[in-house]
Amino acid sequence: MKQLTLDPSQKQPPTRDHKDFPSHLPDAKEIKVSPASTGGENAGLFFIGTATTIIEWEGVRILTDPNFLHAGDHVHLGPGVTSARLTNPAIGLHEVPHIDAILLSHYHADHFDQEVEASLRRSIPIITTPHAKRHLTSKGEDESFTQVYDLDFFDSMLLNIKTREGDRKPAIKVTGMPGKHVPPGPLSVANDILSALPPTNGWLVELGYFDNAVSSFQCGYRIYISGDTLMVPELKEIPERYKGQGIDLMLIHLGGTTIPSPKMPLLMVSMNETQGVQLIQLINPDLTIPIHFDDYDVMLSPLADFKKAVEEAGFAHKVVYLDRKDQFRFKVIQG
């Protein structure tokens, strides 16, 4: 298994041109917890917008799918396909505090925008797909990212957190999960040939503790991040592999992203409300938080449709809704 040591005491700016960076995230607009909370929350998820969040625990911050463009900015999503951002992020890129690592589900500009790509410090650790790694590490001597780790489906790596002395230390296990932008069939075959839409991962992020004395990792909180996927057969392997272990939280990418444009919606490449409910039924997480639902004009399935579908399916008590700049607090169990 690949391993990386994160040292939260070594604070570095996320960007390469910004020395005076904040030490903390800004105060959340609203803090939410699980309806079943008994207190003792020691970790948080800060929602910035699109699929961009910051997971914070034990002094470490993990940034997911960084996109910090503003309303009116455009991204390129494939041959002849562009999209305009409709919203603003909760904070700007230069308001982001120290980041220890990035989880990048795929190499698409609405998840890794052009300003982010130009601005991030080149030594920041990035965990991503093999496809994205090839792009990020082949930009020339001064522009290539130098710490890029690729995970295929069900490949894992361990992020060791350098803290106190002792055999049992906090760690984060990251595992690549299946995901596909294109449904099975002729379109998928054509996309494999044309490479119009990039390969995409979901993630399983397990926060817990690694005991060096017995070389064993014990999970204290498990987060499944769907990534930009449709409801494809490969997803069925997730509950089979993790049967009996349970998913505490699912971050689900919604929006019913449809290309090539809102005026010509021919192909849906991320889940709409119907598939979102199907994924809740399949994964059966304790809680679900929807993200990636209204930030770009190619997202044609609004959050209101998902809320209605969730209520009709009887899952309203299992979904927490975050607005941009809200934080969800949760408890990582030490065991």
C-alpha positions in Angstrom: 0.0 0.0 0.0 1.3 3.5 -0.8 2.0 5.7 2.2 2.4 9.4 2.8 3.2 11.2 6.0 1.4 14.4 6.7 2.9 16.9 9.2 0.3 19.4 10.2 2.9 21.4 12.1 4.6 22.3 8.8 2.3 25.0 7.5 2.7 26.0 3.9 0.6 28.2 1.7 -1.7 26.4 -0.7 -0.7 28.7 -3.5 2.8 29.4 -4.7 2.4 33.2 -4.8 0.7 33.8 -1.5 2.8 33.9 1.7 0.4 35.6 4.0 -2.2 32.9 4.2 -4.8 32.5 7.0 -4.2 30.0 9.8 -7.8 28.9 10.1 -10.9 28.5 8.1 -13.4 31.3 8.4 -16.3 30.9 10.8 -19.0 28.8 9.3 -22.3 30.5 8.4 -24.1 27.6 10.1 -22.8 24.5 11.8 -24.8 21.3 11.5 -24.4 17.8 13.1 -26.1 14.5 12.7 -29.7 14.3 14.0 -28.5 11.3 16.0 -25.5 13.2 17.5 -24.6 12.6 21.1 -21.9 15.3 21.2 -18.2 15.1 21.2 -17.7 16.1 17.5 -14.0 16.3 16.7 -13.9 16.7 12.9 -15.5 18.9 10.3 -16.5 19.2 6.7 -16.6 22.7 5.3 -18.6 23.2 2.1 -17.1 25.7 -0.4 -19.2 25.0 -3.4 -19.4 22.6 -6.4 -17.6 19.5 -5.2 -15.1 21.6 -3.2 -15.0 20.8 0.5 -12.4 20.8 3.2 -12.2 17.8 5.6 -10.5 18.8 8.8 -9.4 16.4 11.6 -6.4 16.1 13.9 -4.9 19.3 12.5 -4.9 18.0 9.0 -7.0 19.5 6.1 -7.9 17.5 3.0 -9.3 19.6 0.1 -11.6 17.9 -2.4 -11.9 18.9 -6.1 -10.7 22.5 -5.9 -12.8 24.9 -7.9 -12.7 28.6 -6.9 -14.1 30.3 -10.0 -16.8 32.9 -9.6 -20.2 33.6 -11.2 -19.7 34.4 -14.9 -16.4 32.5 -15.3 -16.3 29.7 -17.8 -14.8 26.2 -17.8 -13.9 23.9 -20.7 -15.5 20.4 -20.3 -14.6 18.7 -23.5 -14.5 19.2 -27.3 -16.8 22.1 -28.1 -18.3 22.1 -24.5 -18.0 25.0 -22.1 -20.0 25.9 -19.1 -20.6 29.2 -17.1 -20.4 29.2 -13.3 -23.6 30.5 -11.8 -22.5 30.8 -8.1 -19.6 32.1 -6.1 -17.5 29.9 -3.8 -17.8 30.4 -0.1 -14.2 31.6 0.1 -11.6 32.6 -2.5 -8.5 30.5 -3.2 -6.3 32.9 -1.4 -8.5 32.6 1.7 -7.8 28.9 2.0 -5.5 28.0 5.0 -2.8 25.4 4.9 -3.9 22.3 3.0 -2.1 19.0 3.6 -3.4 17.1 0.6 -5.9 17.2 -2.3 -8.4 14.6 -3.4 -9.0 15.1 -7.1 -11.8 12.9 -8.5 -10.9 13.6 -12.2 -9.2 16.1 -14.5 -12.1 18.3 -15.4 -12.1 22.1 -15.1 -15.2 22.3 -12.9 -13.2 20.2 -10.4 -9.7 21.6 -10.9 -10.1 25.0 -12.6 -7.6 26.9 -14.6 -6.8 29.4 -11.9 -6.3 26.6 -9.3 -4.0 24.7 -11.7 -1.9 27.8 -12.3 -1.8 28.9 -8.7 -1.3 25.8 -6.4 2.1 25.2 -5.0 3.7 22.4 -7.1 4.7 20.3 -4.0 1.2 19.9 -2.6 0.3 16.2 -2.4 -2.5 15.3 -4.8 -4.3 11.9 -4.8 -6.2 11.3 -8.1 -6.7 9.0 -11.1 -3.9 7.6 -13.3 -5.3 9.8 -16.1 -5.1 13.0 -14.1 -1.6 12.1 -12.8 -0.3 11.9 -16.4 -1.6 15.5 -17.0 -0.4 17.0 -13.7 3.1 15.6 -13.9 3.9 16.3 -17.6 3.8 20.1 -17.7 7.5 20.7 -17.8 10.2 21.2 -15.1 8.7 24.3 -13.4 5.0 23.6 -13.9 4.6 19.9 -13.1 3.2 18.9 -9.8 5.8 16.9 -7.9 3.7 14.8 -5.4 0.9 13.1 -7.3 -0.4 9.7 -6.3 -2.7 7.8 -8.5 -5.3 5.3 -7.2 -7.3 3.0 -9.4 -10.6 1.4 -8.3 -10.2 -0.2 -4.9 -6.5 0.8 -4.7 -5.7 2.3 -1.3 -3.0 4.5 0.3 -2.4 5.5 3.9 -1.9 9.1 5.0 0.0 8.9 8.3 -0.4 12.0 10.5 2.7 13.0 12.3 1.7 13.9 15.8 2.5 12.6 19.3 4.8 9.8 20.2 3.5 6.3 20.6 2.5 3.3 18.6 -1.1 4.3 17.9 -1.4 7.4 15.7 -4.1 9.1 13.7 -4.2 8.2 10.0 -6.4 8.5 7.0 -6.9 5.6 4.6 -8.0 6.7 1.1 -9.4 4.1 -1.4 -10.3 4.8 -5.0 -14.0 3.9 -5.7 -15.6 3.1 -9.1 -17.1 5.9 -11.1 -18.1 6.5 -14.7 -19.2 9.7 -16.5 -20.7 7.7 -19.4 -23.3 4.9 -19.2 -22.5 1.4 -20.5 -22.9 0.7 -24.1 -21.9 2.3 -27.4 -21.4 5.8 -25.9 -19.0 4.4 -23.4 -17.1 2.6 -26.1 -17.0 5.8 -28.2 -15.8 7.8 -25.3 -13.0 5.3 -24.6 -11.8 5.9 -28.2 -12.3 9.7 -28.4 -11.4 10.5 -24.7 -14.0 13.2 -24.7 -14.8 12.8 -21.0 -12.0 11.9 -18.5 -12.0 8.8 -16.3 -13.3 9.6 -12.8 -13.0 8.1 -9.3 -15.1 8.2 -6.2 -13.3 7.9 -2.8 -13.6 6.1 0.4 -12.0 8.3 3.1 -11.5 6.4 6.4 -10.4 8.5 9.4 -9.0 6.4 12.2 -5.9 5.2 13.9 -2.9 3.0 12.8 -1.3 0.8 15.5 2.3 0.3 14.6 2.7 -2.4 17.1 0.4 -4.7 15.2 0.5 -3.0 11.8 -3.3 -2.5 11.8 -5.6 0.4 10.8 -8.8 0.9 12.7 -11.4 3.1 11.1 -13.3 5.6 13.4 -15.4 7.3 10.7 -16.0 6.4 7.0 -16.9 8.9 4.3 -17.8 7.8 0.8 -17.5 10.5 -1.9 -19.3 9.5 -5.1 -17.4 11.6 -7.5 -19.0 12.5 -10.9 -20.6 9.2 -11.7 -23.8 7.8 -13.0 -25.6 4.9 -11.5 -23.5 2.3 -13.2 -23.1 -1.5 -12.4 -19.6 -1.1 -11.0 -21.0 0.8 -8.0 -22.7 -2.5 -6.8 -19.3 -3.8 -5.7 -19.0 -1.1 -3.0 -21.6 -2.4 -0.6 -20.4 -6.0 -1.3 -16.8 -5.2 -0.4 -17.8 -3.2 2.7 -20.6 -5.3 3.9 -21.1 -5.0 7.7 -18.6 -2.1 8.0 -21.1 0.7 7.3 -20.7 4.1 5.7 -21.1 7.0 8.2 -21.4 9.7 5.6 -21.9 9.9 1.8 -21.1 13.0 -0.2 -23.0 12.6 -3.4 -22.3 14.5 -6.6 -25.6 15.5 -8.1 -26.8 18.2 -10.6 -27.8 16.0 -13.5 -24.9 17.5 -15.4 -25.9 17.4 -19.1 -23.8 18.2 -22.1 -23.0 19.7 -24.6 -25.1 22.6 -23.4 -28.3 23.6 -21.5 -29.9 24.3 -24.9 -28.9 20.9 -26.3 -29.0 18.4 -23.4 -28.0 15.2 -25.0 -25.9 13.3 -22.5 -26.2 13.3 -18.7 -22.8 12.7 -17.0 -23.6 13.1 -13.3 -26.5 11.9 -11.2 -29.9 13.5 -11.2 -32.4 13.2 -8.3 -33.6 9.8 -9.3 -30.2 8.2 -9.5 -29.2 10.0 -6.3 -32.0 8.3 -4.4 -31.0 5.0 -6.0 -27.4 5.5 -4.7 -28.7 6.1 -1.2 -30.6 2.9 -1.4 -27.5 1.0 -2.7 -24.9 2.4 -0.3 -27.2 2.8 2.7 -25.1 5.4 4.5 -26.1 6.7 7.9 -26.2 10.2 6.4 -26.0 11.8 3.0 -24.9 15.3 2.1 -25.5 16.5 -1.5 -22.9 18.6 -3.2 -22.2 19.5 -6.9 -25.8 20.5 -7.6 -26.3 24.0 -8.9 -23.0 25.8 -9.6 -22.8 25.5 -13.4 -25.4 26.0 -16.2 -25.0 22.4 -17.4 -26.4 21.2 -14.1 -30.1 20.7 -15.0 -31.3 18.8 -11.9 -31.8 21.3 -9.1 -31.4 20.5 -5.4 -35.2 21.0 -5.0 -35.8 18.0 -7.2 -33.5 15.8 -5.0 -35.2 17.0 -1.8 -38.6 16.0 -3.2 -37.3 12.6 -4.3 -35.7 12.0 -0.9 -38.9 12.9 0.9 -41.0 10.6 -1.4 -38.5 7.8 -0.8 -38.7 8.2 3.0 -35.1 9.3 3.4 -35.5 12.8 4.7 -34.2 11.9 8.1 -31.0 10.6 6.6 -30.0 13.7 4.5 -28.3 16.9 5.8 -28.3 19.9 3.5 -25.4 22.3 3.5 -25.3 25.8 1.9 -22.0 27.2 0.8 -19.9 28.2 3.9 -21.8 25.8 6.2 -19.9 23.2 8.2 -20.9 19.7 9.2 -19.3 18.4 12.4 -18.9 14.7 13.2 -17.1 12.4 15.6 -14.2 10.1 14.7 -14.3 7.3 17.3 -11.0 6.2 18.8 -12.1 2.7 19.5 
